[in-house]
Amino acid sequence: MDSSLWHASWIAKCMSVADSPLQRHLATAVVVKLALLAVLWFVFVRDAHVAVDTEQTAAHVSGVPPGPGAKP
């Protein structure tokens, strides 16, 4: 089978999404879920910042055990 023929048939199948009510419903559900996920990220996660201590990170990566006053 010629690869260009396969590609053309694949595109034709994708372009006919509006023909099937089930495909249209599923596509709508996916778009709505992605939009809701974007809104949730924008509201709750966008401004979240994590403080990074370079010394503690270096000790963790190098495998050196923390000192006596270090937090677990």
A tleap script that builds the chain and sets N, CA, C and O, in Angstrom:
source leaprc.protein.ff14SB
mol = sequence {
  NMET ASP SER SER LEU TRP HIE ALA SER TRP
  ILE ALA LYS CYS MET SER VAL ALA ASP SER
  PRO LEU GLN ARG HIE LEU ALA THR ALA VAL
  VAL VAL LYS LEU ALA LEU LEU ALA VAL LEU
  TRP PHE VAL PHE VAL ARG ASP ALA HIE VAL
  ALA VAL ASP THR GLU GLN THR ALA ALA HIE
  VAL SER GLY VAL PRO PRO GLY PRO GLY ALA
  LYS CPRO
}
set mol.1.N position { 0.841 -1.181 0.000 }
set mol.1.CA position { 0.000 0.000 0.000 }
set mol.1.C position { 0.882 1.239 0.000 }
set mol.1.O position { 1.827 1.335 0.783 }
set mol.2.N position { 0.584 2.159 -0.851 }
set mol.2.CA position { 1.348 3.387 -0.980 }
set mol.2.C position { 1.129 4.262 0.254 }
set mol.2.O position { -0.007 4.436 0.695 }
set mol.3.N position { 2.210 4.814 0.815 }
set mol.3.CA position { 2.090 5.607 2.038 }
set mol.3.C position { 1.285 6.884 1.812 }
set mol.3.O position { 0.595 7.334 2.727 }
set mol.4.N position { 1.353 7.478 0.624 }
set mol.4.CA position { 0.586 8.694 0.375 }
set mol.4.C position { -0.907 8.385 0.319 }
set mol.4.O position { -1.732 9.212 0.708 }
set mol.5.N position { -1.251 7.192 -0.167 }
set mol.5.CA position { -2.652 6.792 -0.200 }
set mol.5.C position { -3.165 6.579 1.217 }
set mol.5.O position { -4.282 6.984 1.539 }
set mol.6.N position { -2.356 5.942 2.072 }
set mol.6.CA position { -2.742 5.737 3.460 }
set mol.6.C position { -2.952 7.079 4.147 }
set mol.6.O position { -3.912 7.257 4.896 }
set mol.7.N position { -2.049 8.023 3.890 }
set mol.7.CA position { -2.138 9.339 4.517 }
set mol.7.C position { -3.410 10.056 4.078 }
set mol.7.O position { -4.088 10.684 4.891 }
set mol.8.N position { -3.726 9.959 2.805 }
set mol.8.CA position { -4.930 10.623 2.296 }
set mol.8.C position { -6.185 10.014 2.914 }
set mol.8.O position { -7.124 10.736 3.249 }
set mol.9.N position { -6.205 8.699 3.067 }
set mol.9.CA position { -7.388 8.067 3.655 }
set mol.9.C position { -7.494 8.403 5.144 }
set mol.9.O position { -8.599 8.562 5.664 }
set mol.10.N position { -6.373 8.510 5.823 }
set mol.10.CA position { -6.377 8.862 7.239 }
set mol.10.C position { -6.913 10.271 7.435 }
set mol.10.O position { -7.707 10.522 8.342 }
set mol.11.N position { -6.477 11.191 6.578 }
set mol.11.CA position { -6.962 12.571 6.673 }
set mol.11.C position { -8.452 12.626 6.370 }
set mol.11.O position { -9.189 13.360 7.029 }
set mol.12.N position { -8.902 11.862 5.385 }
set mol.12.CA position { -10.326 11.851 5.043 }
set mol.12.C position { -11.157 11.338 6.217 }
set mol.12.O position { -12.254 11.839 6.466 }
set mol.13.N position { -10.640 10.339 6.940 }
set mol.13.CA position { -11.364 9.823 8.107 }
set mol.13.C position { -11.418 10.867 9.218 }
set mol.13.O position { -12.439 11.004 9.892 }
set mol.14.N position { -10.340 11.593 9.409 }
set mol.14.CA position { -10.310 12.614 10.461 }
set mol.14.C position { -11.196 13.798 10.108 }
set mol.14.O position { -11.786 14.415 10.996 }
set mol.15.N position { -11.295 14.115 8.855 }
set mol.15.CA position { -12.103 15.252 8.436 }
set mol.15.C position { -13.595 14.965 8.555 }
set mol.15.O position { -14.404 15.893 8.554 }
set mol.16.N position { -13.968 13.691 8.657 }
set mol.16.CA position { -15.383 13.350 8.722 }
set mol.16.C position { -15.871 13.197 10.166 }
set mol.16.O position { -16.823 12.458 10.418 }
set mol.17.N position { -15.234 13.881 11.107 }
set mol.17.CA position { -15.630 13.798 12.514 }
set mol.17.C position { -17.055 14.310 12.700 }
set mol.17.O position { -17.797 13.789 13.533 }
set mol.18.N position { -17.435 15.309 11.944 }
set mol.18.CA position { -18.766 15.890 12.096 }
set mol.18.C position { -19.872 14.934 11.635 }
set mol.18.O position { -21.042 15.163 11.943 }
set mol.19.N position { -19.528 13.876 10.909 }
set mol.19.CA position { -20.529 12.942 10.412 }
set mol.19.C position { -21.089 12.058 11.522 }
set mol.19.O position { -22.255 11.669 11.469 }
set mol.20.N position { -20.289 11.740 12.511 }
set mol.20.CA position { -20.713 10.818 13.554 }
set mol.20.C position { -21.051 11.576 14.837 }
set mol.20.O position { -20.214 12.321 15.346 }
set mol.21.N position { -22.262 11.399 15.369 }
set mol.21.CA position { -22.621 12.079 16.627 }
set mol.21.C position { -21.736 11.644 17.800 }
set mol.21.O position { -21.420 12.453 18.672 }
set mol.22.N position { -21.336 10.373 17.821 }
set mol.22.CA position { -20.477 9.893 18.911 }
set mol.22.C position { -19.113 10.571 18.864 }
set mol.22.O position { -18.605 11.022 19.891 }
set mol.23.N position { -18.525 10.644 17.684 }
set mol.23.CA position { -17.223 11.305 17.561 }
set mol.23.C position { -17.319 12.779 17.911 }
set mol.23.O position { -16.429 13.322 18.565 }
set mol.24.N position { -18.385 13.425 17.485 }
set mol.24.CA position { -18.584 14.841 17.799 }
set mol.24.C position { -18.737 15.033 19.304 }
set mol.24.O position { -18.188 15.978 19.869 }
set mol.25.N position { -19.483 14.138 19.956 }
set mol.25.CA position { -19.680 14.211 21.404 }
set mol.25.C position { -18.363 14.000 22.145 }
set mol.25.O position { -18.055 14.730 23.088 }
set mol.26.N position { -17.589 13.009 21.725 }
set mol.26.CA position { -16.304 12.741 22.380 }
set mol.26.C position { -15.326 13.893 22.172 }
set mol.26.O position { -14.609 14.270 23.098 }
set mol.27.N position { -15.292 14.444 20.985 }
set mol.27.CA position { -14.399 15.577 20.719 }
set mol.27.C position { -14.793 16.778 21.574 }
set mol.27.O position { -13.931 17.480 22.102 }
set mol.28.N position { -16.100 17.011 21.708 }
set mol.28.CA position { -16.572 18.112 22.550 }
set mol.28.C position { -16.184 17.882 24.007 }
set mol.28.O position { -15.747 18.808 24.691 }
set mol.29.N position { -16.344 16.651 24.480 }
set mol.29.CA position { -15.994 16.333 25.868 }
set mol.29.C position { -14.505 16.549 26.126 }
set mol.29.O position { -14.129 17.069 27.176 }
set mol.30.N position { -13.657 16.157 25.180 }
set mol.30.CA position { -12.213 16.341 25.346 }
set mol.30.C position { -11.858 17.827 25.365 }
set mol.30.O position { -11.041 18.258 26.178 }
set mol.31.N position { -12.458 18.600 24.488 }
set mol.31.CA position { -12.177 20.043 24.437 }
set mol.31.C position { -12.627 20.719 25.731 }
set mol.31.O position { -11.911 21.564 26.268 }
set mol.32.N position { -13.804 20.355 26.235 }
set mol.32.CA position { -14.305 20.943 27.482 }
set mol.32.C position { -13.391 20.576 28.647 }
set mol.32.O position { -13.086 21.426 29.484 }
set mol.33.N position { -12.951 19.320 28.709 }
set mol.33.CA position { -12.064 18.898 29.804 }
set mol.33.C position { -10.728 19.626 29.739 }
set mol.33.O position { -10.196 20.028 30.774 }
set mol.34.N position { -10.181 19.800 28.549 }
set mol.34.CA position { -8.925 20.535 28.430 }
set mol.34.C position { -9.096 21.999 28.840 }
set mol.34.O position { -8.212 22.581 29.469 }
set mol.35.N position { -10.228 22.581 28.481 }
set mol.35.CA position { -10.489 23.970 28.875 }
set mol.35.C position { -10.611 24.091 30.392 }
set mol.35.O position { -10.068 25.020 30.989 }
set mol.36.N position { -11.324 23.152 31.013 }
set mol.36.CA position { -11.448 23.174 32.476 }
set mol.36.C position { -10.099 22.960 33.159 }
set mol.36.O position { -9.806 23.595 34.172 }
set mol.37.N position { -9.288 22.078 32.611 }
set mol.37.CA position { -7.957 21.840 33.174 }
set mol.37.C position { -7.101 23.105 33.073 }
set mol.37.O position { -6.366 23.434 34.003 }
set mol.38.N position { -7.197 23.803 31.958 }
set mol.38.CA position { -6.452 25.055 31.795 }
set mol.38.C position { -6.926 26.106 32.789 }
set mol.38.O position { -6.110 26.836 33.350 }
set mol.39.N position { -8.225 26.192 33.012 }
set mol.39.CA position { -8.762 27.156 33.977 }
set mol.39.C position { -8.297 26.808 35.392 }
set mol.39.O position { -7.890 27.696 36.141 }
set mol.40.N position { -8.351 25.533 35.763 }
set mol.40.CA position { -7.893 25.125 37.092 }
set mol.40.C position { -6.410 25.437 37.284 }
set mol.40.O position { -6.007 25.911 38.346 }
set mol.41.N position { -5.601 25.173 36.260 }
set mol.41.CA position { -4.182 25.484 36.366 }
set mol.41.C position { -3.993 26.990 36.534 }
set mol.41.O position { -3.201 27.433 37.365 }
set mol.42.N position { -4.722 27.770 35.744 }
set mol.42.CA position { -4.574 29.219 35.786 }
set mol.42.C position { -4.959 29.765 37.159 }
set mol.42.O position { -4.322 30.696 37.653 }
set mol.43.N position { -5.988 29.201 37.777 }
set mol.43.CA position { -6.477 29.707 39.062 }
set mol.43.C position { -5.595 29.248 40.223 }
set mol.43.O position { -5.282 30.043 41.109 }
set mol.44.N position { -5.191 27.973 40.230 }
set mol.44.CA position { -4.537 27.420 41.418 }
set mol.44.C position { -3.024 27.253 41.320 }
set mol.44.O position { -2.348 27.338 42.345 }
set mol.45.N position { -2.475 27.024 40.159 }
set mol.45.CA position { -1.067 26.638 40.059 }
set mol.45.C position { -0.185 27.746 39.504 }
set mol.45.O position { 1.001 27.798 39.828 }
set mol.46.N position { -0.715 28.612 38.696 }
set mol.46.CA position { 0.084 29.598 37.964 }
set mol.46.C position { 0.997 30.411 38.875 }
set mol.46.O position { 2.159 30.633 38.536 }
set mol.47.N position { 0.500 30.855 40.012 }
set mol.47.CA position { 1.296 31.718 40.885 }
set mol.47.C position { 2.010 30.960 42.002 }
set mol.47.O position { 2.617 31.580 42.876 }
set mol.48.N position { 1.948 29.642 41.986 }
set mol.48.CA position { 2.615 28.854 43.026 }
set mol.48.C position { 4.126 28.853 42.768 }
set mol.48.O position { 4.580 28.527 41.672 }
set mol.49.N position { 4.877 29.217 43.776 }
set mol.49.CA position { 6.331 29.253 43.663 }
set mol.49.C position { 6.923 28.390 44.769 }
set mol.49.O position { 6.409 28.352 45.887 }
set mol.50.N position { 7.998 27.707 44.447 }
set mol.50.CA position { 8.665 26.839 45.409 }
set mol.50.C position { 10.040 27.430 45.701 }
set mol.50.O position { 10.822 27.696 44.788 }
set mol.51.N position { 10.321 27.630 46.976 }
set mol.51.CA position { 11.630 28.137 47.368 }
set mol.51.C position { 12.642 26.992 47.305 }
set mol.51.O position { 12.389 25.906 47.827 }
set mol.52.N position { 13.775 27.234 46.671 }
set mol.52.CA position { 14.795 26.205 46.508 }
set mol.52.C position { 16.051 26.660 47.236 }
set mol.52.O position { 16.586 27.734 46.962 }
set mol.53.N position { 16.514 25.829 48.169 }
set mol.53.CA position { 17.755 26.094 48.888 }
set mol.53.C position { 18.868 25.349 48.157 }
set mol.53.O position { 18.868 24.119 48.112 }
set mol.54.N position { 19.813 26.088 47.586 }
set mol.54.CA position { 20.851 25.459 46.770 }
set mol.54.C position { 21.759 24.536 47.577 }
set mol.54.O position { 22.182 23.495 47.075 }
set mol.55.N position { 22.059 24.901 48.808 }
set mol.55.CA position { 22.940 24.056 49.629 }
set mol.55.C position { 22.262 22.735 49.973 }
set mol.55.O position { 22.886 21.677 49.905 }
set mol.56.N position { 20.997 22.796 50.337 }
set mol.56.CA position { 20.267 21.581 50.684 }
set mol.56.C position { 20.083 20.691 49.447 }
set mol.56.O position { 20.161 19.466 49.540 }
set mol.57.N position { 19.842 21.306 48.310 }
set mol.57.CA position { 19.699 20.539 47.075 }
set mol.57.C position { 21.015 19.880 46.700 }
set mol.57.O position { 21.029 18.715 46.301 }
set mol.58.N position { 22.101 20.590 46.819 }
set mol.58.CA position { 23.411 20.019 46.505 }
set mol.58.C position { 23.745 18.861 47.434 }
set mol.58.O position { 24.291 17.850 46.993 }
set mol.59.N position { 23.424 19.000 48.718 }
set mol.59.CA position { 23.678 17.918 49.663 }
set mol.59.C position { 22.814 16.700 49.337 }
set mol.59.O position { 23.272 15.564 49.462 }
set mol.60.N position { 21.599 16.925 48.931 }
set mol.60.CA position { 20.702 15.822 48.593 }
set mol.60.C position { 21.181 15.088 47.345 }
set mol.60.O position { 21.154 13.858 47.299 }
set mol.61.N position { 21.615 15.825 46.348 }
set mol.61.CA position { 22.059 15.218 45.099 }
set mol.61.C position { 23.386 14.497 45.285 }
set mol.61.O position { 23.599 13.432 44.705 }
set mol.62.N position { 24.276 15.061 46.084 }
set mol.62.CA position { 25.599 14.457 46.258 }
set mol.62.C position { 25.580 13.259 47.201 }
set mol.62.O position { 26.534 12.482 47.230 }
set mol.63.N position { 24.516 13.103 47.965 }
set mol.63.CA position { 24.423 11.956 48.864 }
set mol.63.C position { 25.036 12.193 50.226 }
set mol.63.O position { 25.143 11.260 51.022 }
set mol.64.N position { 25.438 13.416 50.513 }
set mol.64.CA position { 26.008 13.743 51.819 }
set mol.64.C position { 24.881 13.786 52.851 }
set mol.64.O position { 23.873 14.456 52.629 }
set mol.65.N position { 25.036 13.086 53.970 }
set mol.65.CA position { 23.968 13.134 54.995 }
set mol.65.C position { 23.862 14.537 55.587 }
set mol.65.O position { 24.872 15.230 55.713 }
set mol.66.N position { 22.657 14.963 55.952 }
set mol.66.CA position { 22.480 16.303 56.507 }
set mol.66.C position { 23.170 16.438 57.863 }
set mol.66.O position { 23.401 15.458 58.571 }
set mol.67.N position { 23.486 17.677 58.193 }
set mol.67.CA position { 24.148 17.966 59.459 }
set mol.67.C position { 23.162 17.824 60.617 }
set mol.67.O position { 21.983 17.545 60.402 }
set mol.68.N position { 23.650 18.018 61.856 }
set mol.68.CA position { 22.819 17.814 63.037 }
set mol.68.C position { 21.644 18.775 63.155 }
set mol.68.O position { 20.627 18.412 63.745 }
set mol.69.N position { 21.748 19.986 62.615 }
set mol.69.CA position { 20.657 20.965 62.741 }
set mol.69.C position { 19.749 21.021 61.515 }
set mol.69.O position { 18.873 21.883 61.439 }
set mol.70.N position { 19.943 20.122 60.562 }
set mol.70.CA position { 19.163 20.179 59.319 }
set mol.70.C position { 17.760 19.650 59.524 }
set mol.70.O position { 17.517 18.772 60.351 }
set mol.71.N position { 16.848 20.204 58.753 }
set mol.71.CA position { 15.458 19.759 58.795 }
set mol.71.C position { 15.305 18.505 57.931 }
set mol.71.O position { 15.964 18.382 56.899 }
set mol.72.N position { 14.446 17.580 58.342 }
set mol.72.CA position { 14.264 16.355 57.523 }
set mol.72.C position { 13.471 16.606 56.266 }
set mol.72.O position { 13.239 15.680 55.487 }
savepdb mol mol.pdb
quit
